[in-house]
Amino acid sequence: HSYYDYAGGGVVHLAGGIAALAGNLLLGRRILRPPAKDFCPSNAENAGNDGAEQLKEALQETWQRRFDCTEDDEKEFRPNSYLQVMGVLNLWVGCYGFNASPAFARNDPSSVHSAALSAWNTTLAAAAGASGAFLHLHFFHQNIDMGFLCNGVLSGLVCLTGA
């Protein structure tokens, strides 16, 4: 069997997956930001050298790990819909370059047709993913969730780019 990696998707996803695994193994869980009220204790400011020790201990205590406190996790990781939509649109434009640009490397007259077809398929895949997510939300949840729709768009783009 022969394998032709058209746009380098296999190499890119393998390298990204290995880098993510190595980063997770080396760094561990994510560290949360300290709460603002606990960042600089008031009794440590005027106590001189002993105050510096108290400040150091207070800073070490407030920098907790992720999943240690459910309330802090909810404050830290609340969704931002507009940032998610902007990220999806950036990835969508990137998929046009990732899917359509290798067609121009062949240097033959049919490369323009292949690039146009690839761009059209990218648009259809993203629209199909968004439509599937919309139908699922409409029939099973009876509401519209922007994050779910964005994940539908990404699912369509990932399905197409991998193929």
Secondary structure, DSSP 4 states (H G I P E B T S, - for coil): -----SSSHHHHHHHHHHHHHHHHHHH-SPBPPPPHHHHS-GGGSSSTHHHHHHHHHHHHHH-PBTTS-HHHHHHHT---HHHHHHHHHHHHHHHHHHHHGGGGGG-STTHHHHHHHHHHHHHHHHHHHHHHHHHHIIIIISS--HHHHHHHHHHHHHHHHH-
